[in-house]
Amino acid sequence: MKWFVLSILLAVAGCYEVEQEVIPVSQGIRAPIESPITWDDGGETSFSYVETTRDYRFRDRDDETGSARAIHIRDDIYLLQVRYDNESVYGLFFFQVTPTRIDLVLPVGDVESLAVRHNVDMEEDYVYVEYILSGSSENILSFLRAHAQFEFQIDDS
């Protein structure tokens, strides 16, 4: 399974996967993402914002394409809902976006208890070291927005 922008995302705990779209078009925003993004390892991802869909189209270093939709969580933290064109599932990733950088960040806190409070089931996927979320789209989005209570740390993997 391919994921968003960097293969390192496959090895990151704190990433989520869902079967259905959870960020509706009406809530998608234009995040302060400059394109292209050059990652620490030299790879690039290009983004273009499509106003009518409130999505970003992207092309990653492997020439794979997809779409991403953003919502603001708090401060400079954004959540991206990502789907590659050749995949049926969505990835959900938190990023810290500043004028000069974009970094994958991980929530620091008890996400399992937060999921229970929002009626979201979490199944750990040991292959990709992530969580597969299930529940209603509304409950999952509420769970993701509630991450605003957590601190975030830059992923160093």
Secondary structure, 3 states (H helix, E strand, C coil): CCCCCCHHHHHCCCCEEECCCCCCHHHCECCCCCCCEECCCCCEEEEEEECCCCEEEEECCCCCEEEEEEEEEECCEEEEEEEECCCCCEEEEEEEECCCCEEEEEEECCHHHHHHHCCCEEEEECCCCEEEEECCHHHHHHHHHHHHHCEEEECCC
